[in-house]
Amino acid sequence: MKIGLHFGSFNPIHIGHLIIASYIANNTMVEQVWLVVSPQNPLKPSGSLLNEYHRLHLVQVAVEDDPQLKWSDIEFRLPRPSYTIDTLSYLSEKYPNNEFSLIIGSDSYMNLHKWKNSEIIKRDYNIFVYERPGFIVKSESKKMHLLKAPLLDISSTEIRKAIKKGKSVRYLVPNSVLEEIVRSNYYK
């Protein structure tokens, strides 16, 4: 099976994340997208993150009814901080019958050279790059696939701020995720 890996803190997961994942599952060679919850991104401070298991639960709730989207806690069992190349290598060894690809925005792609073993990622894995406003990239190889996926200007940071101020985030996150955030009093 061809699996696209969409990594993120998902703090919280929102409609924008799901639109990208669904678009890729429906418009590329990728048959299924795994949303890989990163417990600790080496390029981001962890102080503002909701507990990793709570973030994972929100992702589980968000994708539970979609057979093309799956959640993954694989990085919970790998050394920290999480490095994409280590996760890709682990999954490729554990599931040799699957073909794994990376899904990232053009903003992240512009920083790929800062990632651990980025040259191996570019050489060995298909990379699906969805265009983000202000971050134009050009295809560098036949393994790089540029996409004009539908984008929404939604930010997990802005969602957290709105929740903290008592404002509605309805329509920014799936209803099931909103219910869980309210029920569990997250981000207050």
KEVEXVO-412623 format. One record per residue (C-alpha): y, x, z; residue in one letter. Coordinates in steps of 0.25 Angstrom, whole numbers, padded with zeros to 4 digits, always signed. Example, Ala and Ser with C-alpha at 12.3 -4.5 7.8 and 13.67 -1.06 7.14 Angstrom:
<nodes>
-0018+0049+0031A
-0004+0055+0029S
</nodes>
This chain:
<nodes>
+0000+0000+0000M
+0014+0005-0003K
+0022+0004+0010I
+0037+0006+0012G
+0042+0011+0025L
+0055+0006+0030H
+0059+0014+0042F
+0069+0010+0052G
+0073+0008+0066S
+0075-0007+0063F
+0084-0008+0075N
+0083-0020+0072P
+0076-0023+0059I
+0085-0032+0051H
+0085-0040+0038I
+0090-0028+0030G
+0078-0020+0033H
+0069-0031+0029L
+0075-0034+0016I
+0074-0019+0012I
+0059-0019+0016A
+0056-0032+0009S
+0063-0028-0003Y
+0055-0015-0004I
+0042-0022-0002A
+0045-0032-0013N
+0052-0023-0023N
+0045-0010-0023T
+0031-0004-0024M
+0031-0005-0008V
+0021-0016-0004E
+0025-0016+0011Q
+0036-0011+0019V
+0034-0005+0033W
+0046-0006+0042L
+0044+0007+0051V
+0051+0006+0064V
+0056+0019+0068S
+0057+0021+0083P
+0066+0033+0082Q
+0074+0037+0069N
+0077+0052+0070P
+0090+0050+0063L
+0095+0038+0073K
+0098+0038+0087P
+0087+0029+0095S
+0096+0024+0106G
+0100+0012+0099S
+0086+0008+0095L
+0079-0004+0100L
+0066+0000+0106N
+0056+0003+0095E
+0046-0007+0098Y
+0056-0018+0098H
+0061-0013+0085R
+0047-0013+0079L
+0045-0027+0085H
+0057-0032+0077L
+0052-0026+0064V
+0038-0033+0067Q
+0045-0046+0069V
+0054-0044+0056A
+0042-0041+0047V
+0030-0049+0053E
+0030-0060+0042D
+0032-0050+0030D
+0019-0044+0024P
+0027-0034+0016Q
+0034-0028+0028L
+0028-0022+0040K
+0032-0015+0052W
+0028-0001+0057S
+0028+0006+0070D
+0022+0019+0064I
+0034+0027+0069E
+0031+0023+0083F
+0019+0031+0083R
+0024+0044+0076L
+0032+0055+0083P
+0047+0052+0085R
+0057+0053+0079P
+0051+0046+0067S
+0052+0054+0054Y
+0049+0046+0041T
+0041+0057+0035I
+0032+0057+0047D
+0030+0042+0046T
+0027+0042+0031L
+0017+0054+0033S
+0010+0047+0044Y
+0009+0033+0037L
+0005+0040+0024S
-0007+0047+0032E
-0011+0035+0040K
-0010+0025+0028Y
-0014+0034+0016P
-0017+0021+0007N
-0002+0017+0008N
+0010+0023+0001E
+0022+0024+0010F
+0037+0024+0005S
+0050+0025+0013L
+0061+0014+0012I
+0075+0019+0015I
+0089+0016+0012G
+0097+0025+0003S
+0106+0028+0016D
+0093+0034+0023S
+0088+0040+0010Y
+0101+0049+0009M
+0097+0054+0023N
+0082+0056+0019L
+0085+0071+0017H
+0087+0072+0033K
+0073+0066+0035W
+0061+0074+0040K
+0054+0079+0027N
+0062+0070+0018S
+0057+0078+0006E
+0043+0074+0009I
+0047+0059+0010I
+0054+0060-0003K
+0042+0067-0010R
+0030+0059-0004D
+0035+0045-0002Y
+0042+0034-0010N
+0056+0031-0004I
+0062+0017-0007F
+0077+0019-0005V
+0085+0006-0004Y
+0100+0008-0007E
+0110+0006+0004R
+0125+0004+0001P
+0132+0018+0000G
+0120+0026-0001F
+0116+0028-0015I
+0104+0037-0018V
+0097+0041-0031K
+0083+0042-0033S
+0077+0056-0031E
+0063+0054-0035S
+0053+0044-0040K
+0049+0041-0025K
+0062+0036-0022M
+0065+0022-0025H
+0079+0016-0025L
+0080+0002-0021L
+0092-0008-0021K
+0086-0017-0010A
+0094-0028-0005P
+0102-0023+0007L
+0109-0030+0018L
+0120-0023+0027D
+0113-0025+0040I
+0112-0015+0051S
+0103-0014+0063S
+0115-0008+0071T
+0124-0020+0067E
+0113-0030+0071I
+0111-0023+0085R
+0126-0023+0087K
+0127-0038+0083A
+0115-0041+0093I
+0122-0034+0104K
+0135-0042+0102K
+0127-0055+0102G
+0129-0058+0087K
+0119-0064+0078S
+0110-0055+0069V
+0103-0067+0063R
+0100-0064+0048Y
+0101-0049+0050L
+0087-0048+0056V
+0075-0057+0054P
+0075-0069+0063N
+0062-0064+0070S
+0069-0051+0073V
+0082-0058+0078L
+0073-0067+0087E
+0066-0055+0093E
+0079-0048+0095I
+0085-0060+0102V
+0072-0062+0110R
+0071-0048+0115S
+0086-0046+0117N
+0087-0033+0108Y
+0099-0026+0104Y
+0108-0033+0115K
</nodes>
